[in-house]
Amino acid sequence: MTQGTAHDNKSEARGTKHARLHRMVMDKHVCPYGLKAKWLLERHGFTVDDNYLSTREETDAFKDQYDVKTTPQVFIDGKRIGGYSELRSHFGDPPKDDSETSYTPVLAVFAVGLGLALALSWWSFGELVTIRAAEWFVAFSMAMLAMLKLQDVEQFSTMFLGYDLLAKRWVPYAYLYPFLEAGTAILMAGRALPFVSIPVGFFIGTVGAASVIYAVYIQKREIKCACVGGSANVPLGFVSLTENLAMVGMAIWMLVRPTLL
């Protein structure tokens, strides 16, 4: 009987929950999934028998012994559960599939943009809800969405070319778009150079809105949106349309209200 199995049997006899964990803990590397697995077990009330794999030789020997390809490995009641992903599934919270649709990146952008706008409004005017806060919310959200696109312009441009009407006719526009959006957002946040930000924002927002309407609501296509760059699986539709209409609305608003009274 192994030491880990003996611990499992004793813990079961006492009515406590016990788990055995084997994870890599080396001088220059501590496995992050091992740390997550230990934390998850403890969060579910398990006492963890934490076993370090401190050398490459120990790690390889462990993998050979249990015929596994990765670490960490978790054992509960003497039964191997698997790694961190399998442990999450064991507790009823399986990791999301990379291909699964998610609006989390967009919601995070809008939530942070709103928080920044409200905080700055409170600091500037002593009030949370102001006209300036609404302007900042649009500008900050635009800027963060542009930042996500700028992380990988090549990947963004490939996705963008799948539906944008202007980019299909003039490919360089797909590369320019994130820079145009970022620059417009920054200028709008400070109401600087309106003779630049207003026409640019109105133009790219109008083209973008028309492209989304044509692709989604006329052609009925189901494709990924490039609005948060190429790293997330956000479907093209309402979110991208809202982003573009917000740019158009902000441009019109700044044209109607060139100064704040």
C-alpha positions in Angstrom: 0.0 0.0 0.0 1.4 3.4 -0.9 1.7 6.3 1.5 -1.0 8.3 -0.4 -3.4 5.3 -0.3 -2.9 4.9 3.4 -3.7 8.6 4.0 -6.8 8.2 1.9 -8.1 5.2 3.9 -7.4 6.9 7.2 -9.1 10.1 6.2 -12.1 8.1 5.0 -12.3 6.3 8.3 -12.3 9.7 10.1 -15.0 11.0 7.8 -12.8 13.8 6.5 -12.2 14.7 2.9 -8.7 14.0 1.7 -6.9 14.4 -1.6 -3.4 13.6 -2.8 -1.8 16.0 -5.2 1.4 15.6 -7.2 2.7 18.8 -8.8 5.9 20.3 -10.2 7.7 22.6 -7.7 11.2 23.3 -8.9 13.8 26.0 -8.3 13.0 27.9 -11.5 9.4 26.7 -12.1 6.3 26.2 -10.0 3.4 24.8 -12.1 0.5 27.3 -12.0 -2.0 24.6 -12.6 -0.7 22.7 -9.6 -1.3 25.8 -7.4 -4.8 26.2 -8.9 -5.5 22.5 -8.2 -4.4 22.8 -4.5 -6.4 26.0 -4.1 -9.5 24.4 -5.7 -9.3 21.3 -3.5 -8.9 23.4 -0.3 -11.8 25.6 -1.3 -14.0 22.4 -1.5 -12.9 21.4 2.0 -10.2 18.9 1.2 -7.1 18.3 3.2 -4.4 18.1 0.6 -1.4 15.7 0.7 0.8 17.9 -1.4 3.6 16.0 -3.1 6.4 18.0 -4.9 8.0 16.8 -8.1 11.2 18.8 -7.7 13.3 17.5 -10.6 12.7 16.6 -14.2 13.7 13.0 -13.3 11.1 12.8 -10.6 8.5 14.2 -12.9 9.2 11.7 -15.7 9.3 8.8 -13.3 5.9 9.8 -11.9 4.4 10.1 -15.4 5.7 6.6 -16.3 4.4 5.1 -13.1 0.9 6.3 -13.6 0.9 6.4 -17.4 0.0 10.1 -17.6 1.4 12.8 -19.9 0.9 15.9 -17.7 1.1 17.1 -14.2 -0.4 18.0 -11.8 -2.4 14.9 -11.0 -5.1 14.6 -8.3 -6.2 11.5 -6.4 -9.4 11.4 -4.3 -10.3 8.4 -2.3 -7.5 6.5 -4.0 -8.9 7.2 -7.4 -7.0 9.3 -10.0 -9.1 12.3 -11.0 -6.6 13.9 -13.4 -5.2 17.3 -13.8 -6.7 20.8 -13.1 -9.2 20.7 -15.9 -10.5 17.2 -14.9 -10.6 18.4 -11.3 -12.9 21.3 -12.3 -15.1 18.9 -14.2 -15.2 16.6 -11.1 -16.6 19.5 -9.1 -19.1 20.4 -11.8 -17.4 23.4 -13.3 -15.7 22.2 -16.5 -13.5 24.7 -18.3 -15.1 26.5 -21.2 -14.4 25.3 -24.7 -12.3 27.8 -26.7 -14.9 27.6 -29.5 -17.7 28.5 -27.1 -19.4 31.9 -27.7 -18.6 34.4 -25.0 -19.5 38.0 -24.4 -17.2 38.3 -21.4 -14.5 40.3 -23.1 -17.0 42.9 -24.4 -18.8 43.1 -21.0 -15.4 43.6 -19.3 -14.6 46.5 -21.7 -17.9 48.3 -21.2 -17.8 47.7 -17.4 -14.3 49.2 -17.0 -15.1 52.0 -19.4 -18.2 52.9 -17.4 -16.3 52.7 -14.1 -13.6 55.0 -15.4 -16.1 57.5 -16.8 -18.1 57.6 -13.5 -15.0 57.9 -11.4 -13.6 60.8 -13.5 -17.0 62.5 -13.5 -17.2 62.3 -9.7 -13.7 63.7 -9.4 -14.3 66.5 -11.9 -17.8 67.6 -11.1 -18.8 65.9 -7.8 -21.5 63.9 -9.5 -21.5 60.5 -11.0 -24.1 60.9 -13.7 -23.2 63.8 -16.0 -23.1 64.5 -19.8 -19.4 64.3 -19.7 -19.5 60.9 -18.0 -21.5 59.6 -21.0 -19.0 61.0 -23.4 -16.1 59.5 -21.5 -17.9 56.1 -21.4 -18.1 56.0 -25.2 -14.6 57.3 -25.7 -13.0 55.0 -23.1 -14.9 51.9 -24.4 -13.8 52.7 -28.0 -10.2 53.1 -26.8 -10.1 49.8 -25.0 -11.7 48.0 -27.9 -9.1 49.5 -30.2 -6.4 48.4 -27.8 -7.6 44.8 -28.1 -7.4 45.0 -31.9 -3.9 46.5 -31.7 -2.6 43.5 -29.8 -2.6 41.6 -33.1 -3.3 43.7 -36.1 -2.6 40.9 -38.5 -5.2 38.6 -36.9 -7.7 41.4 -36.6 -7.3 42.4 -40.2 -8.0 38.8 -41.4 -11.2 38.6 -39.4 -12.2 42.2 -40.4 -11.8 41.4 -44.1 -14.4 38.7 -43.7 -17.3 41.3 -43.5 -16.2 44.9 -43.7 -17.4 46.4 -47.0 -14.6 49.0 -47.4 -11.8 46.6 -46.3 -12.9 44.1 -49.0 -12.4 46.8 -51.6 -9.2 48.3 -50.1 -7.2 45.9 -47.9 -5.0 48.6 -46.2 -8.1 49.9 -44.4 -8.2 46.6 -42.4 -4.8 47.5 -41.0 -5.6 51.2 -40.5 -8.9 50.7 -38.7 -7.5 50.0 -35.2 -5.3 53.0 -35.3 -8.1 55.2 -36.6 -10.4 54.0 -33.9 -7.8 54.4 -31.1 -6.9 57.9 -32.3 -10.5 59.0 -32.6 -11.3 57.7 -29.1 -8.4 59.5 -27.5 -9.3 62.8 -29.2 -13.0 62.5 -28.3 -12.1 61.8 -24.7 -10.4 65.2 -24.5 -12.6 66.9 -27.1 -9.4 67.7 -28.9 -9.1 68.4 -32.6 -12.8 67.9 -33.3 -12.3 68.7 -37.0 -10.4 65.4 -37.1 -12.2 63.2 -34.6 -15.8 64.0 -35.7 -15.4 63.1 -39.5 -13.2 60.1 -38.8 -15.5 58.7 -36.1 -18.6 59.3 -38.2 -17.0 57.7 -41.3 -15.6 54.5 -39.7 -18.7 54.1 -37.6 -21.0 54.4 -40.6 -19.1 52.0 -42.7 -18.8 49.6 -39.8 -22.5 49.7 -39.0 -23.5 49.2 -42.7 -21.1 46.3 -42.9 -22.6 44.5 -39.9 -26.1 45.1 -41.0 -25.3 43.7 -44.5 -23.4 40.7 -43.2 -25.7 39.7 -40.3 -29.2 41.0 -41.0 -29.3 40.8 -44.8 -26.9 37.9 -45.7 -27.8 36.1 -42.5 -24.1 35.1 -41.9 -22.9 33.7 -38.6 -19.2 34.8 -38.2 -16.9 35.9 -35.5 -16.7 39.6 -34.7 -13.3 41.4 -34.9 -14.5 44.0 -32.4 -12.3 42.6 -29.5 -9.5 41.5 -31.8 -9.0 37.9 -32.8 -8.6 36.2 -29.4 -12.3 35.9 -28.4 -15.2 34.1 -29.9 -17.8 36.9 -30.0 -20.4 36.6 -32.7 -20.8 39.4 -35.2 -24.0 41.3 -34.6 -25.4 43.5 -31.8 -22.1 44.2 -30.1 -20.3 45.4 -33.1 -23.3 47.3 -34.4 -23.5 49.0 -31.0 -19.8 49.9 -31.1 -20.2 51.5 -34.5 -23.4 53.3 -33.8 -21.9 54.7 -30.6 -19.1 56.2 -32.7 -21.6 57.7 -35.1 -23.7 59.1 -32.2 -20.6 60.6 -30.5 -19.6 62.3 -33.7 -23.0 63.8 -34.2 -23.3 64.8 -30.5 -19.9 66.6 -30.7 -21.0 68.4 -33.8 -24.3 69.5 -32.2 -22.7 70.3 -28.9 -19.2 71.6 -29.8 -18.7 72.9 -26.2 -20.0 71.9 -22.8 -22.2 74.5 -21.2 
